[in-house]
């Protein structure tokens, strides 16, 4: 991957998006994980790009007090949010860039999970090789992120404001799990599946939609490209639906050694 797809996440923006997904999603990811994530008690789990640790309580409920959660995040401000979580399962938090040095020994983890984070890395091949090394025999990888159908309504709205549907980086990121990571995982792992999670975010009003939109990398990137930041009133008037809906289809790649 030659193009720079990295993104410096702002804690407040991430919190706004997470809260919107929890409150307004038809199929929230946290509920999907509670139902579909098969973690054994006592397992060791690595969360890559853990952010503020919003999924840690789900992991802890399954791993219990004899398991371990290790969270990796390159943005120090987000790690501070994860540190405040009081969990049944012990946790370790590392300020680490996935494209940098990995301080783990081979065969350490039962599970490596990354939700809406791994597609920002520079080298998918290098990162996946590191994941393979640190997983135990029969260890599992789970990657979740946007599909190419993700946020299509948001792209249309962005076009109305800026004259561009999406930044080049946004589209590249949405393709990576299926087009780049999935084929590589099939080469490394014995069992591999690719699937989609159907989901929509149904906002109760225009104001909640605008708050969400302004917290996206799409909005920030478009402002930077156009050297222009629309006024709040201008954005509000551009929203046509009283209760806007965004498609939030997710790609899911799972593998077992």
N, C-alpha and C positions, 0 to 999 in steps of 0.2 A: 504494500500500500504506500504509494508515493505522496498522495495528497494528504495534507494535514487535516484530520477529522476530529482533532481534540477539541474540548470545550471546557471552559472554566465555569463550573456550576456555582450559582449564587444560592446560599442557604435559604433565603426568603423565597426566591423563585421556585426552588425545588419543593419547599413546604406548600406553597400555593397549589402546585400541580398535584402533589400527593393527596392533599385534602380534597381537591375537586374530584379526583379519581375515586376516592373512598366514598364520597357523598353522592356522586351523580352517575357512577358507572352502572350499566346494566349487568355487567359481569366483572366485578372488581377483582384485580389480581390477587389481593390478599385472601379473598374467599376461595379463589381458584387454587392457590397454594395450600390452604388449609385442607382442601378436599383431595388434591392430586399429588401432593408432595409426600412421598413415602420415605420417611427418615426413621432409622432404627434408634431406639434408646441407646445412649452411650456413644453415638457416632461423633466423629470429628468433621466439622463443616467449615469450609472457607467461602466467604462471600466477597466476591471481587467487585469493587465499586459499590461498597455497601451504603454510601451516603450517610444519612442520619440513623441508619439501622432500623428503618421502619418495618422490615420483615423479621427482625431478630425474635420478637415474641412468638411468632409462628414456628420458627426453628426450635426455640427453647421448649415450647410445649411438646414437641416430638422427641427432642434429644434428652430432655430431663437433666437432672443435676450431675449425672456422670458423663455427659457429653461435653463438647467444646465448640464454641463459635469463634472463628477468627475473621474479623472484618478488615478489609483492605480498602483504603480510600486516599486519593492523592490530594484532596482538598481538606486542609486542616480544620477549617471552620465547620465542615460537615461532621468530622470525627467527634468534635466536641459535643454535638447533639447526641451521637450514639453512646458516648461515655456516660451520659446521665441515665441511661436505661437500667432499671433494676430487674434482672432476669434470674430465673431458676438455674439456667445453664451458665457456667463460667464463660467469660468472653475476653478476647484479646483484640485490641485495635491497633492497626499499623498505618502510619502515614507513608504510603508507598505508591509509586507509579507502576502500573502493570507492564509498561515497556522497559522498565529498569531492572534492577537486581531483585531476584526472588530469594528471600532468606529462609527457605523451607527445605527440609531434607526429603529425600525420595520416600514415597509410600507413607506420607503423614496423614492424609485426609481420606475420609470415606466419601465425601461429597464436595464438589466445587460448584457453586451457583453464582450466576451473574444476571441481574435483572436490570435492563435498560442502562447498561454501562460498557460492556465489552466491545461494542462496535465503535467506540471512540479510539481504540488503540491503533498504533502505527502498524505493527506486524502481527497479523492473526496467526501466522504459522509459528512464530516464536512463542507467543503466549499460549497457544494450544499445546505445544511441545512441553512447556513448563507445567501446564496443568496435568498432562499425562504422567509426567515424572513424579509429581507429588501425590497423585492418587494411589491408594492401596489397590491391591488385586481386587477386581470386581467393583472398584470405585466408580462413582457416577458423576457425570457432568450435566448441568442443566443451564442453558442459556435462553433468556427471554428478552425480546426487544421488538421494535416496530416492524411491521410488514410493509410492503410497497403500497398497500391500501390504507395505511395508517394516516389519519388526519387529513384526508382529501378535502373535506369541507373547510378546514383551516387554511389549506393552500389556496382555495378559491377566494376566501376572504382576504388573504394576504395579497393576492393579485389585485383585488379591488383597491387596496390601499397603496400598494407599492408598484404595481405593474409587473410583478414577478410572482409566480405561484409558490416557489420555494427556492431556497439557496441550493447551489450545487452540492454542498456538503450534506444538507439534510436528506436529499434523495440518495446520495451514496451510502449514508448510514443506514437508511431503511432497507437497502438491498443486501447488506453485508451478511446477516445471519444465514439467509437462504443461499445466496450466491457464492459466498466466500467461506464462512465458518462451517456450514453443513458439509460440503464436499471434503474439507480437510479433516473433520471429525470422523467421517466415514473411512478415511484412510488410516486413522490412528486407532479407533475403538472397534471392539468386536460387535457390539449391538448399538444401533443408532436409529433414531426416528426424527422426523420433522413433522410438525403439526401447526395448526393455527388456533388461536383463541379469539372467538368472536366477541366483540365488546363495543359499546357505544357510550359516550358521555353525553347525558341529556341535561343541559343547564336549565335552571328554573327561570332565568331571565337574562337579558342582555348584559347586565352589569357583571354577573358572575363569569360570563363568557369572556368579556373584555379583560377582566382581572387575570383569567387563565391565559389568554392569548399574550398578554404583555409579559408573562412569566416564562414564555417559551424561547428556546434558542432560535427558532424561526424568526420571531419578532426582532430579537436583538441583532441577528445576522442581517436582516433586511434593512434595519436602521443604519447599520454600519455600511452596507453596500451603497445605499441611496444617499447617505449623509443627510438623513432627514428622519425626524421622529414625529409622527402624527399626533395631534392634540387629542385628548380624551373624547371631546365632543365629536370630533371628526370620525373617530373609530366607532363611537356609539351609533351615530347616524348611518354608518355603513352596514350595520347589522340588520338584516332583513327579517329574520324570524324572531318572534317573541320569546321562544324557548329553543335556542340554537342546539343543534346536535352535531357531535364530532364522532366519526368512526375511529375507534381505537383498536383495530385488529392487531394481534400480536403474533409474532413468529416464536415457535418453541423448538429448540434443538436439544435432544436428550441423548446421552451416550453412556455406555458401560464398558469398562475395560474387559 
